[in-house]
Amino acid sequence: MKREIIQTLDGSTTIHIAEWDECYHSKHGAIQEAQHVFIKNGLSLFPDRNVSILEIGFGTGLNAFITFLESKKRNQSIDYVGVEAYPITVEEIVSMNYVEELNAVEQSSIFDTMHQSNWEEKIILDDDFTLTKRKQFFEEINDENKFDLIYFDAFGYRVQPELWSTAIFEKMYNALKPNGVLVTYAARGVVKRSMIEVGFTVEKLAGPPGKREMFRATKN
């Protein structure tokens, strides 16, 4: 499928899949979406403690990079696992402008290392942040009681409903520790019903720019 780099409304870039008319991040603002959904409504729930994070859809590395920058501000130790079935290309990586838009030029080597590191290998980005990238289909995830927080950033239900099924959310539920949290930009009724069916308690929250609502689910 043809992919192109586009600029979102906050100035940051994303990848657009023309055939699906689907973007890796919100066209209303890639950085704003990541900060609102995954940092404000996810990472912020775990102050002053070590956090293990599973990202569903590593993609451009934006969520991982923002989480790294936030961990420095918050003095948090983070063990980050990103799952991706179809890694983006080197050409696409170098076209992303996140380092500049986040005023993080001093940390540009971190963003590069995130993408250049080997898959299936835990790397130490600094004393308080480790990253493991797993090239894996979501249905192959079989972690048990391992993560505090899940960033669920799969392509939208409109184009890949199978990624938002009860079977997938059961895997997410199992992967979380007790009282663990899953956050996602999605807010469809069918998604909420699948989450509740596997045992999650689901909250509807204000969404990022351009989207009215989002979900946060907690493992009971």
N, C-alpha and C positions, 0 to 999 in steps of 0.2 A: 504494500500500500504506500502511496506517495505521502511523504511527510515534509512539512515546511516549517521554518522558524518564523514565528510572528511575535510582534511586540504587544504586550497586554496593556491595559489602561493605566497601570501604575508605573509603566516604563520598563518593567522586567519582561524577559522573553519566555516563550514556551514553544512546544512543538504542536503543530496542528496536523491532524490526519484528515486529509481532504475527503476521502471516500466516506468516512463516518461523520464528517463535520464535528470532530471531537478533539479537544485539546488535553495535553498532559496536565495543565493547570488552568485555573479560571482565566478567561480572556478579560475579565474585569480587573485582574491584578494578581499575577502569580505569587508574588511575595506577600501581598496583603492577605491572600487566602491562606497561605502556609502559616503565617504568624497568627491569624485569627483562629483557624481550626485546630492546628496541631500544637501551637505554643500556648496561646491564651487559654484555650479550653481543654488542653491535654497536659502538657509538661508542667504548667503552672500549678497543677493539683498535687505535685510532688516536691514541695520546697525542702531544701536542706536535707536531701537524702540521695543515696545512689538509686539510679533508675535503669531498668532494662527495658528497651524499646524494640518492638517489631514493626517494621514498615512494610505494608502491603503495596508494592509498586514503587521500587526505588527510583526508576525513571531517570530524571535529569539530575538527581542528587540534591535538589533544592531543599527538601525537608530535612535531609541529613545535615546539610551545611548550616542551615539556620539553627538547627538543634545544637550543633557544635558551638556556634557563636553564642547562643543563649546559655549554654552550660558554663562558659567562661564568666559570664555576668553573674550567674547564680552560684558559682563554686560547686557545681554538681559533678559527680562522677557518673558517666553514662556508658552502658554497654549497648551498642546499637546494631541491630540486624536488619538488613534490607533485602527483601525478596523481589526478584525481577525475572520474568521468563524471557523477555526480549530486550537485552541491553541496547541503549542508544549508541550511535556511532561516534567515533572520535571527532568527526566533522561537526556533529551536532553538539557535542560537549563544548568544543571551543567557541561555538556560537552563542552559548548561554552567557548572559551579562550579569549574573548574580553577584559576583565578587564586587564589581563596580557599583551596582545598585544598592548593595548592602554596606557600602563604604568599608569593605573588608580586604583591601589590597594587601595588607600585611599578612592576611591569612590565605592568600591565593594558593599557596603551595598545598594547603590542606584540601581545598576543593579539587586540585589536580590529583593529589594522592588518593582521594576517595574514588576517583574514576580509574586511575592507573593501577590500583591494587588488584591482586589476584582474587578471583572468585573462590568461594569456599574456604577462605583463609582469614583468620582473625588478625587484624593489624592494629597496632597501637599508634593512634594519631598524636596523642600526648599522654601525660601521666593520668589524665582523668577521662579519656575518651577512647573506646575501642570500637572498631567497625568490622562487621562480617557481612559480606555480600554473598547471597545465595542465589544461584541461577536455578530457578525452581518454579514450577507451576503451583498456583495457590492451593489446588486440590491435593498436592503432595505434602503439604505442611502437616507435621504430626508432633509438634512440641506439646509438652504437658506441664502446666503450672510453672512457666518459665519467665513470663514477661509481666511487668507492671503496667505497661501502656502499649497500645497498638494504634499506629497511624494507618487507618484504612483508606488508601488513596488509589483504589482501582479505577479503571475506566468506568464511565457512568452506566447505570442500569439500562438506559435507552439502547446502548450499543452492545453491552456484554452482560445481560441479565444473569447469566450463569455464575458470574463472580459475586453475586449478591444473594445467593441461595441459602436456604437453611443449612445445607451441608457445609458450605463454606463458613458460615457463622458459628456452627458447632465446633469447627476446628479453631476458630478465633477464641471462642469461650474456653475451650480446653487449654489453649496456649497461655491464657492469662493466669496469673496467681489469683487467689481469693481477694476480692475487692479491687481487682485490676480493672482498667478502663480502656475502652475503645472509642476513638473519635473519628468522625468522617464528615465530609462536606454534604453527604446525602441527606435527604429528608422525605423520601417516598414512603407511603403507607405500607407497601408490600415489603420494603426493607425492614421497617419497624416490626412488622408481624413476624418476620423470620428471626429477628434478634430476640424477641420476646419468647418465641417458641423454644429456643435453645436454652433459655434461662436468664437472659439479660434483663436488667431494669433499664429502661430507655428514657432519656430526657430529650426534649426538643428545645434547642437553644437558638438564639439569633444567629443568622448566618453571616458569612463574610460579604464584602461589597459585591453587589449584583445578585445576591442570593438571600432569600428571606429567612430561611431556617437551615439548621443542621442537627445531627444527632450525636449524643454522647451516651454510650452504653456501659453499664457497670456489671461486673460478674458478682452475683449474689453469693 
